[in-house]
């Protein structure tokens, strides 16, 4: 049914005009903001399907700005409000939380990108944010389960909406000598320590291999990034800092392996994983508590640094293994791309507008 919705969605509100969607995400000076990138993609795709998308961003998400934000939303006469949370523009501001708690203008969909890893106080704030949300989306099923344990009354409103690649796809064309790449934010808990641990072991076995880190820094973790840069320079690892998305795609498409370790394992909320898959790169990643069963068939099982190293070396040395891994990446990208994610969003919109005869889906 989701695929049918994707292909045939045409939204009209009860005045005959296009369905009006207000989006709340904010803008940021950071060149690498995964949530903002996701929002840009879905806004474009919603527009292509006939939805009128009206971003509201006053540049101020503090508590004192909430009345002005509410007025700006009301002026747009939305049928649905979609908030992406958390994100860099919101930061630690409580304005979005208050906004979600007090607004009565239209049904609110909160797309929650992180819950498990955040601070206790932020978990409590999210309770206030989603208290009056009509639908709460999560990018990983494990996040949904945890959120449901914290707030049992929320379970009927939870929906799983995975994200896809925020990097354009490419045909895979690996170069020689072999290149092993990391892609993602340069901050703690993103698998960089594991990448460096694997690098020393792989380099000992394959001295000619090239290693690259592709990503951008986060203002909050500048000191950490400086440490990674120093360590990488000493090891001869190439740093591609905050390249344009096309340059990222080109770099991924010519890599032999994408080595991406995650604290709780690969999951549907890891956009870097899907960016590499969109470029057909063989994936070397880890299975963990966050990894859903649906994702496992597309991955070579690994749990520890030793496992990651062994899988990487086998993939680099054996053409059949490398080809098989490449084919799994292609299938993963085809199965869980933006068509699937947008279909799930549209299914939510259809659910919220059910009974309004003038809406055509």
C-alpha positions as CSV (number, residue, x, y, z in Angstrom):
1,X,0.0,0.0,0.0
2,X,2.8,2.4,0.8
3,X,4.2,2.1,-2.8
4,X,0.7,2.9,-4.2
5,X,0.6,6.0,-2.0
6,X,4.0,7.1,-3.3
7,X,3.0,6.8,-6.9
8,X,-0.5,8.2,-6.7
9,X,-0.4,10.7,-3.9
10,X,-2.3,14.0,-4.8
11,X,-3.3,16.1,-1.8
12,X,-6.0,18.7,-1.7
13,X,-7.5,20.3,1.4
14,X,-11.2,21.0,1.7
15,X,-11.0,24.3,-0.2
16,X,-9.6,22.5,-3.2
17,X,-6.1,23.9,-2.7
18,X,-3.0,21.8,-2.2
19,X,-2.5,20.2,1.2
20,X,-0.5,22.7,3.3
21,X,2.4,21.3,5.3
22,X,4.3,23.6,7.7
23,X,7.8,22.3,8.5
24,X,9.9,23.1,11.6
25,X,13.6,22.3,11.4
26,X,15.5,25.5,11.3
27,X,18.6,26.4,9.4
28,X,22.2,26.2,10.5
29,X,25.6,27.5,9.4
30,X,27.0,24.0,9.7
31,X,27.9,22.4,6.3
32,X,27.1,19.0,7.6
33,X,23.8,18.8,9.4
34,X,22.3,15.4,8.7
35,X,18.8,16.3,9.9
36,X,18.7,19.5,7.9
37,X,19.9,17.6,4.8
38,X,17.1,15.0,5.3
39,X,14.5,17.8,5.7
40,X,15.7,19.4,2.4
41,X,15.2,16.1,0.6
42,X,11.8,15.4,1.9
43,X,10.5,18.9,1.4
44,X,11.5,18.7,-2.3
45,X,9.8,15.3,-2.7
46,X,6.7,16.5,-0.9
47,X,6.5,19.4,-3.3
48,X,6.9,17.0,-6.3
49,X,3.8,15.2,-5.0
50,X,1.6,18.3,-4.9
51,X,2.0,19.3,-1.3
52,X,2.5,23.0,-0.5
53,X,5.5,23.0,1.9
54,X,5.8,26.1,4.1
55,X,9.0,26.1,6.2
56,X,8.7,28.3,9.3
57,X,12.1,29.5,10.6
58,X,12.5,32.8,12.4
59,X,16.1,32.0,13.4
60,X,15.2,32.0,17.1
61,X,14.0,28.9,18.8
62,X,14.1,30.2,22.4
63,X,11.1,30.1,24.8
64,X,10.5,33.8,24.3
65,X,10.2,33.3,20.5
66,X,7.3,30.8,20.8
67,X,4.5,33.3,20.5
68,X,6.0,34.7,17.3
69,X,6.6,31.2,15.9
70,X,3.0,30.3,16.6
71,X,1.7,33.4,14.8
72,X,4.0,32.6,11.8
73,X,2.6,29.0,11.7
74,X,-1.0,30.2,12.0
75,X,-0.6,32.6,9.1
76,X,0.4,29.6,6.9
77,X,-3.0,27.9,7.6
78,X,-1.4,24.4,7.7
79,X,-3.3,21.1,7.5
80,X,-0.3,19.3,9.2
81,X,2.8,20.5,11.0
82,X,6.0,18.4,10.7
83,X,8.9,18.9,13.2
84,X,12.3,17.3,12.9
85,X,13.8,16.9,16.4
86,X,16.5,17.2,17.6
87,X,18.6,19.2,15.2
88,X,21.5,21.6,15.2
89,X,19.4,24.7,14.7
90,X,17.2,23.9,17.8
91,X,20.3,23.1,19.9
92,X,19.4,22.9,23.5
93,X,16.6,25.5,23.2
94,X,13.4,24.7,24.9
95,X,11.3,26.6,22.4
96,X,10.5,23.6,20.2
97,X,9.4,21.6,23.3
98,X,7.1,24.4,24.5
99,X,5.8,24.8,20.9
100,X,4.8,21.1,20.7
101,X,3.2,21.3,24.1
102,X,1.0,24.3,23.5
103,X,0.2,24.6,19.8
104,X,-3.4,23.7,18.8
105,X,-3.2,25.0,15.2
106,X,-3.0,21.6,13.3
107,X,-2.1,18.0,13.8
108,X,1.6,17.8,14.8
109,X,4.0,15.1,13.5
110,X,7.3,14.9,15.4
111,X,10.0,13.0,13.6
112,X,12.3,12.0,16.5
113,X,15.8,11.3,15.2
114,X,17.4,10.3,18.6
115,X,16.2,9.2,22.0
116,X,18.3,6.3,23.3
117,X,21.6,8.2,23.4
118,X,20.5,11.5,24.7
119,X,20.8,12.9,28.3
120,X,18.2,12.1,30.9
121,X,16.9,15.7,31.0
122,X,16.5,15.7,27.2
123,X,14.5,12.5,27.5
124,X,12.2,14.2,30.0
125,X,11.9,17.2,27.7
126,X,10.9,15.0,24.8
127,X,8.0,13.7,27.0
128,X,6.7,17.3,27.1
129,X,7.3,17.8,23.4
130,X,5.4,14.7,22.2
131,X,2.6,14.9,24.8
132,X,0.2,16.5,22.4
133,X,1.8,15.3,19.1
134,X,-0.6,13.4,16.9
135,X,2.0,11.1,15.5
136,X,5.6,10.5,16.6
137,X,8.0,9.0,14.0
138,X,11.3,7.3,14.9
139,X,14.1,6.3,12.5
140,X,14.8,3.0,14.3
141,X,12.5,0.4,15.7
142,X,14.6,0.1,18.9
143,X,14.1,3.8,19.5
144,X,10.3,3.2,19.2
145,X,10.4,0.4,21.7
146,X,12.4,2.5,24.2
147,X,10.2,5.5,23.7
148,X,7.2,3.3,24.3
149,X,8.7,2.0,27.6
150,X,9.3,5.5,28.8
151,X,5.9,6.8,27.7
152,X,3.5,3.8,27.4
153,X,0.6,6.1,26.5
154,X,2.5,7.1,23.4
155,X,2.6,3.6,21.8
156,X,-0.5,3.9,19.6
157,X,1.0,7.1,18.0
158,X,4.4,5.7,17.2
159,X,5.4,5.1,13.6
160,X,8.7,3.8,12.2
161,X,10.0,6.1,9.4
162,X,13.6,5.2,8.4
163,X,15.8,7.7,6.6
164,X,17.7,7.2,3.4
165,X,20.9,8.6,1.9
166,X,21.4,12.4,2.0
167,X,24.1,11.9,-0.6
168,X,23.4,11.5,-4.3
169,X,23.9,7.9,-5.6
170,X,26.7,6.8,-7.9
171,X,27.8,3.8,-9.8
172,X,30.6,2.0,-7.9
173,X,34.0,2.2,-9.5
174,X,36.7,1.4,-7.0
175,X,40.2,2.6,-7.7
176,X,43.6,1.1,-6.9
177,X,45.4,1.0,-4.6
178,X,42.4,0.0,-2.3
179,X,40.8,2.8,-0.3
180,X,39.1,2.3,3.0
181,X,36.8,5.3,4.0
182,X,34.9,6.6,7.0
183,X,32.0,8.9,6.4
184,X,30.1,10.9,9.0
185,X,30.3,13.6,11.6
186,X,33.7,14.0,13.3
187,X,32.5,13.7,16.9
188,X,32.4,11.1,19.7
189,X,30.3,7.9,19.4
190,X,30.4,7.9,15.6
191,X,32.8,5.0,15.2
192,X,36.0,6.9,14.6
193,X,37.9,5.2,17.4
194,X,37.0,1.8,15.9
195,X,38.0,3.1,12.4
196,X,41.4,4.1,13.8
197,X,41.8,0.8,15.6
198,X,41.0,-1.2,12.4
199,X,43.3,1.1,10.4
200,X,46.4,0.2,12.3
201,X,45.7,-3.6,11.8
202,X,44.7,-3.4,8.2
203,X,47.7,-1.2,7.3
204,X,50.0,-3.8,8.9
205,X,48.5,-6.4,6.6
206,X,48.1,-4.2,3.5
207,X,50.7,-1.4,3.6
208,X,49.7,0.0,0.2
209,X,46.1,0.6,1.3
210,X,44.8,4.2,1.5
211,X,42.6,5.4,4.4
212,X,40.3,8.4,4.3
213,X,38.0,10.2,6.8
214,X,35.2,12.2,5.1
215,X,33.1,14.4,7.3
216,X,32.6,17.7,9.1
217,X,33.2,19.0,12.6
218,X,30.6,20.0,15.1
219,X,31.2,23.2,17.0
220,X,30.5,21.4,20.3
221,X,33.3,18.9,19.7
222,X,36.0,20.9,18.1
223,X,38.6,19.6,20.6
224,X,37.7,16.0,19.8
225,X,38.0,16.8,16.0
226,X,41.4,18.4,16.5
227,X,42.6,15.2,18.3
228,X,41.3,13.0,15.4
229,X,43.0,15.3,12.9
230,X,46.3,15.1,14.7
231,X,46.1,11.3,15.0
232,X,45.1,10.9,11.4
233,X,48.0,13.1,10.2
234,X,50.5,11.0,12.1
235,X,49.1,7.9,10.5
236,X,48.9,9.3,7.0
237,X,45.2,9.1,6.9
238,X,43.6,11.6,4.4
239,X,41.1,14.0,5.8
240,X,38.3,15.4,3.5
241,X,36.8,18.0,5.7
242,X,33.2,19.1,4.9
243,X,33.2,18.5,1.1
244,X,30.2,19.2,-1.0
245,X,27.7,16.4,-1.4
246,X,28.7,15.6,-5.0
247,X,32.4,15.3,-3.8
248,X,31.3,13.0,-1.0
249,X,29.5,10.8,-3.5
250,X,32.5,10.7,-5.8
251,X,34.8,9.7,-3.0
252,X,32.5,7.0,-1.7
253,X,31.9,5.6,-5.2
254,X,35.6,5.1,-5.8
255,X,36.2,3.5,-2.3
256,X,36.9,-0.2,-1.9
257,X,35.3,-0.4,1.5
258,X,33.2,1.9,3.8
259,X,34.3,1.0,7.3
260,X,31.5,2.3,9.5
261,X,31.2,1.2,13.2
262,X,28.3,2.4,15.4
263,X,28.0,2.2,19.2
264,X,24.8,0.2,19.1
265,X,25.2,-1.3,15.7
266,X,24.0,-0.5,12.2
267,X,20.4,0.7,12.0
268,X,17.9,2.5,9.8
269,X,18.8,5.8,11.4
270,X,22.4,5.8,10.2
271,X,22.3,8.0,7.1
272,X,26.1,7.5,6.5
273,X,25.4,3.8,6.1
274,X,22.8,4.5,3.4
275,X,25.0,7.1,1.7
276,X,27.7,4.5,1.2
277,X,25.1,1.9,0.1
278,X,23.7,4.4,-2.5
279,X,27.2,4.5,-4.0
280,X,27.4,0.7,-4.1
281,X,30.4,0.6,-1.6
282,X,30.9,-2.7,0.2
283,X,29.9,-2.1,3.8
284,X,32.0,-3.2,6.8
285,X,29.9,-2.4,9.9
286,X,28.8,-4.0,13.1
287,X,25.7,-5.8,14.3
288,X,24.4,-4.6,17.7
289,X,21.4,-3.9,19.8
290,X,20.2,-1.2,17.4
291,X,20.4,-3.5,14.4
292,X,16.9,-4.6,13.2
293,X,16.4,-8.1,11.7
294,X,15.4,-6.6,8.4
295,X,18.8,-5.0,8.0
296,X,21.0,-8.1,8.9
297,X,20.7,-9.8,5.5
298,X,22.4,-6.9,3.8
299,X,25.4,-6.9,6.1
300,X,28.5,-9.1,6.8
301,X,28.1,-10.0,10.5
302,X,30.7,-8.3,12.7
303,X,30.6,-7.3,16.4
304,X,34.1,-6.4,17.5
305,X,37.1,-4.5,16.1
306,X,38.7,-7.9,15.4
307,X,35.6,-8.9,13.4
308,X,35.5,-5.6,11.5
309,X,39.2,-6.0,10.6
310,X,38.7,-9.5,9.5
311,X,35.7,-8.7,7.3
312,X,37.5,-5.7,5.8
313,X,40.6,-7.7,4.9
314,X,38.6,-10.5,3.4
315,X,36.5,-8.0,1.3
316,X,39.7,-6.3,0.1
317,X,41.5,-9.5,-0.8
318,X,38.8,-11.6,-2.3
319,X,37.1,-10.2,-5.5
320,X,34.1,-12.5,-5.0
321,X,33.5,-11.4,-1.5
322,X,33.9,-7.7,-2.6
323,X,31.4,-8.2,-5.4
324,X,28.9,-9.9,-3.2
325,X,29.2,-7.1,-0.6
326,X,28.7,-4.5,-3.4
327,X,25.6,-6.3,-4.6
328,X,24.1,-6.3,-1.1
329,X,24.8,-2.5,-0.9
330,X,22.9,-2.0,-4.1
331,X,20.0,-4.1,-2.9
332,X,19.9,-2.3,0.4
333,X,19.8,1.1,-1.3
334,X,17.0,0.0,-3.7
335,X,14.9,-1.5,-0.9
336,X,15.3,1.2,1.7
337,X,15.7,4.4,-0.4
338,X,13.7,7.6,-0.3
339,X,10.7,6.1,-2.1
340,X,10.1,3.9,0.9
341,X,10.7,6.7,3.5
342,X,8.4,9.1,1.6
343,X,5.7,6.4,1.3
344,X,5.7,6.1,5.1
345,X,5.4,9.9,5.5
346,X,2.5,10.0,3.1
347,X,0.8,7.1,4.9
348,X,0.9,9.2,8.0
349,X,-0.5,12.2,6.2
350,X,-3.3,10.1,4.8
351,X,-4.0,8.8,8.3
352,X,-4.3,12.3,9.7
353,X,-6.5,13.5,6.9
354,X,-8.8,10.5,6.8
355,X,-12.5,11.4,6.5
356,X,-11.9,14.6,4.6
357,X,-13.5,13.8,1.3
358,X,-11.8,16.5,-0.7
359,X,-8.4,15.0,0.0
360,X,-7.3,12.7,-2.8
361,X,-4.7,10.1,-2.3
